[in-house]
Amino acid sequence: MNDYLTGQRFEVKVVLDKPRLLRIDFNALCRAEVPSGVSFLDWSGELTGVRLKALVWASIVYEPGEKRLEYDEVGDALNSTALNVVAALTEAVAIAMPDLEGLEKTTADPQKTATAKG
């Protein structure tokens, strides 16, 4: 996935059971909430084991017809790859999450923008 405004990519390559592509996008953040019970939109910066496993599970990009990994299979794969995956995810999440300070400075006043001039 590309951010069409900046061209930044929200994808990262990692090795789990095999080389995989993880896509950090809104859908993945929402999917990750289901097994973890944790909101990824209210990111505190603390990456726990539960968050890591859920985010990886929810972010895996599959080829058409490819069997999806079960939630616990992702945990098994993380046993030997967790440090590399954390480094890659940290980079991807940093790119995917907006810089709210910069956003506040550049966002136009919605009242002025929405008002039609006659």
GROMACS elastic network, one bead per residue, 0.5 to 0.9 nm:
[ bonds ]
;  ai    aj funct       b0    kb
    1     4     6  0.88804   500
    1     8     6  0.85882   500
    1     9     6  0.60019   500
    1    10     6  0.58283   500
    1    11     6  0.66881   500
    1    23     6  0.70225   500
    1    24     6  0.82594   500
    1    25     6  0.76553   500
    2     5     6  0.85165   500
    2     6     6  0.81534   500
    2     7     6  0.56920   500
    2     8     6  0.57556   500
    2    10     6  0.64490   500
    2    11     6  0.84562   500
    3     6     6  0.56346   500
    3     7     6  0.51239   500
    3     8     6  0.53875   500
    3     9     6  0.64804   500
    3    10     6  0.76576   500
    3    96     6  0.83832   500
    4     7     6  0.53072   500
    4     8     6  0.77255   500
    5     8     6  0.82205   500
    6     9     6  0.88864   500
    8    95     6  0.70356   500
    8    96     6  0.82172   500
    9    12     6  0.82189   500
    9    23     6  0.88240   500
    9    92     6  0.79763   500
    9    95     6  0.73640   500
    9    96     6  0.78267   500
   10    22     6  0.83355   500
   10    23     6  0.58417   500
   10    24     6  0.53716   500
   10    25     6  0.68580   500
   10    92     6  0.55985   500
   10    93     6  0.75064   500
   10    95     6  0.63414   500
   10    96     6  0.55012   500
   11    21     6  0.66731   500
   11    22     6  0.54851   500
   11    24     6  0.61488   500
   11    25     6  0.86818   500
   11    59     6  0.89451   500
   11    89     6  0.89690   500
   11    92     6  0.63416   500
   11    96     6  0.88782   500
   12    20     6  0.84170   500
   12    21     6  0.57525   500
   12    22     6  0.52846   500
   12    23     6  0.66339   500
   12    24     6  0.82630   500
   12    88     6  0.63343   500
   12    89     6  0.71729   500
   12    91     6  0.81785   500
   12    92     6  0.62318   500
   13    19     6  0.69660   500
   13    20     6  0.57447   500
   13    22     6  0.62327   500
   13    23     6  0.89471   500
   13    85     6  0.88402   500
   13    88     6  0.74401   500
   14    18     6  0.82978   500
   14    19     6  0.57199   500
   14    20     6  0.53651   500
   14    21     6  0.63045   500
   14    22     6  0.72771   500
   14    81     6  0.86666   500
   14    84     6  0.74165   500
   14    85     6  0.60786   500
   14    88     6  0.69645   500
   14    89     6  0.88021   500
   15    18     6  0.53170   500
   15    20     6  0.57852   500
   15    21     6  0.85172   500
   15    77     6  0.87120   500
   15    81     6  0.70386   500
   15    84     6  0.81175   500
   15    85     6  0.75523   500
   16    19     6  0.61535   500
   16    20     6  0.66789   500
   16    74     6  0.75638   500
   16    76     6  0.89436   500
   16    77     6  0.51915   500
   16    78     6  0.66060   500
   16    80     6  0.82443   500
   16    81     6  0.63809   500
   16    82     6  0.87022   500
   16    85     6  0.81356   500
   17    20     6  0.81930   500
   17    73     6  0.86799   500
   17    74     6  0.81318   500
   17    76     6  0.86340   500
   17    77     6  0.55140   500
   17    78     6  0.86114   500
   18    77     6  0.89879   500
   20    60     6  0.68077   500
   20    61     6  0.72013   500
   20    62     6  0.82927   500
   21    59     6  0.80590   500
   21    60     6  0.59678   500
   21    61     6  0.55465   500
   21    62     6  0.80747   500
   22    56     6  0.70374   500
   22    57     6  0.89029   500
   22    58     6  0.85066   500
   22    61     6  0.57350   500
   22    89     6  0.83120   500
   22    92     6  0.87263   500
   23    28     6  0.72745   500
   23    58     6  0.86580   500
   23    59     6  0.50160   500
   23    60     6  0.64444   500
   23    61     6  0.64578   500
   23    92     6  0.82023   500
   24    27     6  0.80192   500
   24    28     6  0.58962   500
   24    29     6  0.70931   500
   24    55     6  0.83101   500
   24    58     6  0.86279   500
   24    59     6  0.58414   500
   24    60     6  0.88505   500
   24    89     6  0.84151   500
   24    92     6  0.66899   500
   24    93     6  0.66958   500
   24    96     6  0.65644   500
   25    28     6  0.53327   500
   25    29     6  0.63354   500
   25    30     6  0.87686   500
   25    59     6  0.79025   500
   25    93     6  0.89458   500
   25    96     6  0.69212   500
   26    29     6  0.51251   500
   26    30     6  0.62352   500
   26    31     6  0.86028   500
   26    41     6  0.87579   500
   27    30     6  0.51680   500
   27    31     6  0.60644   500
   27    32     6  0.85561   500
   27    58     6  0.82653   500
   27    59     6  0.84720   500
   28    32     6  0.60274   500
   28    33     6  0.87732   500
   28    55     6  0.70910   500
   28    56     6  0.88279   500
   28    57     6  0.86730   500
   28    58     6  0.50130   500
   28    59     6  0.51482   500
   28    60     6  0.85474   500
   29    32     6  0.52292   500
   29    33     6  0.67339   500
   29    39     6  0.79136   500
   29    40     6  0.56138   500
   29    41     6  0.71232   500
   29    55     6  0.69437   500
   29    58     6  0.72509   500
   29    59     6  0.79425   500
   30    33     6  0.53847   500
   30    34     6  0.73517   500
   30    39     6  0.77713   500
   30    40     6  0.72584   500
   30    41     6  0.82355   500
   30    58     6  0.82861   500
   31    34     6  0.57322   500
   31    35     6  0.78975   500
   31    54     6  0.81795   500
   31    55     6  0.81476   500
   31    57     6  0.86673   500
   31    58     6  0.54737   500
   31    59     6  0.83180   500
   32    35     6  0.62475   500
   32    36     6  0.63653   500
   32    37     6  0.80660   500
   32    38     6  0.77866   500
   32    39     6  0.81035   500
   32    40     6  0.74440   500
   32    51     6  0.78062   500
   32    53     6  0.86368   500
   32    55     6  0.52290   500
   32    56     6  0.81730   500
   32    57     6  0.72449   500
   32    58     6  0.51450   500
   32    59     6  0.80455   500
   33    36     6  0.52436   500
   33    37     6  0.50387   500
   33    38     6  0.51564   500
   33    39     6  0.55887   500
   33    40     6  0.67700   500
   33    51     6  0.87464   500
   33    54     6  0.74055   500
   33    55     6  0.84474   500
   33    58     6  0.88522   500
   34    37     6  0.56420   500
   34    38     6  0.78594   500
   34    54     6  0.83496   500
   35    38     6  0.83369   500
   35    50     6  0.87524   500
   35    54     6  0.64359   500
   35    71     6  0.80750   500
   36    39     6  0.83463   500
   36    50     6  0.61023   500
   36    51     6  0.66006   500
   36    53     6  0.84162   500
   36    54     6  0.59353   500
   36    55     6  0.88253   500
   38    42     6  0.86443   500
   38    50     6  0.86334   500
   38    51     6  0.73847   500
   39    42     6  0.56466   500
   39    43     6  0.72882   500
   40    43     6  0.53571   500
   40    44     6  0.86230   500
   40    51     6  0.83052   500
   40    55     6  0.86214   500
   43    46     6  0.77008   500
   44    47     6  0.83669   500
   46    51     6  0.86672   500
   47    50     6  0.81125   500
   47    51     6  0.59600   500
   47    52     6  0.63369   500
   47    86     6  0.85132   500
   48    51     6  0.51730   500
   48    52     6  0.61191   500
   48    53     6  0.86092   500
   49    52     6  0.50798   500
   49    53     6  0.60889   500
   49    54     6  0.84667   500
   50    53     6  0.53560   500
   50    54     6  0.60940   500
   50    55     6  0.84751   500
   51    54     6  0.51852   500
   51    55     6  0.58937   500
   51    56     6  0.84379   500
   52    55     6  0.52569   500
   52    56     6  0.60910   500
   52    57     6  0.84527   500
   52    78     6  0.89833   500
   52    82     6  0.85146   500
   52    85     6  0.86628   500
   52    86     6  0.74630   500
   52    89     6  0.85975   500
   53    56     6  0.53289   500
   53    57     6  0.60358   500
   53    58     6  0.85437   500
   53    71     6  0.76703   500
   53    72     6  0.84853   500
   53    74     6  0.65704   500
   53    75     6  0.59414   500
   53    78     6  0.76480   500
   54    57     6  0.50990   500
   54    58     6  0.60115   500
   54    59     6  0.84600   500
   54    71     6  0.75445   500
   54    74     6  0.85863   500
   54    75     6  0.89490   500
   55    58     6  0.51476   500
   55    59     6  0.59491   500
   55    60     6  0.87194   500
   55    89     6  0.87046   500
   56    59     6  0.51601   500
   56    60     6  0.62848   500
   56    74     6  0.72871   500
   56    85     6  0.83373   500
   56    89     6  0.82466   500
   57    60     6  0.59695   500
   57    69     6  0.74957   500
   57    70     6  0.78363   500
   57    71     6  0.60761   500
   57    72     6  0.89461   500
   57    73     6  0.88902   500
   57    74     6  0.60798   500
   57    75     6  0.85816   500
   58    61     6  0.87307   500
   58    71     6  0.88307   500
   60    68     6  0.86056   500
   60    69     6  0.86804   500
   62    65     6  0.79989   500
   62    66     6  0.60199   500
   62    67     6  0.78544   500
   62    68     6  0.70587   500
   63    66     6  0.53519   500
   63    67     6  0.86816   500
   64    67     6  0.88501   500
   65    68     6  0.89339   500
   69    72     6  0.80972   500
   69    73     6  0.58874   500
   69    74     6  0.64813   500
   70    73     6  0.50967   500
   70    74     6  0.65877   500
   70    75     6  0.89905   500
   71    74     6  0.54139   500
   71    75     6  0.67984   500
   72    76     6  0.62882   500
   72    77     6  0.86938   500
   73    77     6  0.62547   500
   73    78     6  0.86112   500
   74    77     6  0.50810   500
   74    78     6  0.61905   500
   74    79     6  0.88847   500
   75    78     6  0.50259   500
   75    79     6  0.65758   500
   76    79     6  0.54052   500
   76    80     6  0.80071   500
   77    80     6  0.63245   500
   77    81     6  0.66509   500
   77    82     6  0.81365   500
   78    83     6  0.84592   500
   78    85     6  0.77978   500
   79    82     6  0.61929   500
   80    83     6  0.82315   500
   81    84     6  0.56395   500
   81    85     6  0.61402   500
   81    86     6  0.86559   500
   82    85     6  0.50580   500
   82    86     6  0.59697   500
   82    87     6  0.86219   500
   83    86     6  0.51440   500
   83    87     6  0.63499   500
   83    88     6  0.87580   500
   84    87     6  0.52411   500
   84    88     6  0.63232   500
   84    89     6  0.86309   500
   85    88     6  0.50978   500
   85    89     6  0.59514   500
   85    90     6  0.83695   500
   86    89     6  0.51073   500
   86    90     6  0.58991   500
   86    91     6  0.85769   500
   87    90     6  0.52309   500
   87    91     6  0.64931   500
   87    92     6  0.88438   500
   88    91     6  0.52967   500
   88    92     6  0.63154   500
   88    93     6  0.87121   500
   89    93     6  0.58636   500
   89    94     6  0.82758   500
   90    93     6  0.53006   500
   90    94     6  0.60882   500
   90    95     6  0.86616   500
   91    94     6  0.52374   500
   91    95     6  0.63940   500
   91    96     6  0.87366   500
   92    95     6  0.51787   500
   92    96     6  0.60916   500
   92    97     6  0.86112   500
   93    97     6  0.58658   500
   94    97     6  0.55492   500
   94    98     6  0.80108   500
   94    99     6  0.88888   500
   95    98     6  0.74618   500
   97   100     6  0.85989   500
   98   101     6  0.87773   500
   98   102     6  0.84058   500
   98   103     6  0.74070   500
   99   102     6  0.55101   500
   99   103     6  0.60983   500
   99   104     6  0.87416   500
  100   104     6  0.60360   500
  100   105     6  0.86546   500
  101   104     6  0.53665   500
  101   105     6  0.65952   500
  101   106     6  0.89891   500
  102   105     6  0.52353   500
  102   106     6  0.63557   500
  102   107     6  0.86188   500
  103   106     6  0.52899   500
  103   107     6  0.58786   500
  104   107     6  0.54915   500
  104   108     6  0.86182   500
  105   108     6  0.83542   500
  107   110     6  0.81298   500
  108   111     6  0.86686   500
  108   112     6  0.78113   500
  108   113     6  0.68883   500
  109   112     6  0.54943   500
  109   113     6  0.61949   500
  109   114     6  0.86750   500
  110   114     6  0.58752   500
  110   115     6  0.84132   500
  111   114     6  0.53976   500
  111   115     6  0.62117   500
  112   115     6  0.53773   500
  112   116     6  0.84282   500
  113   116     6  0.79100   500
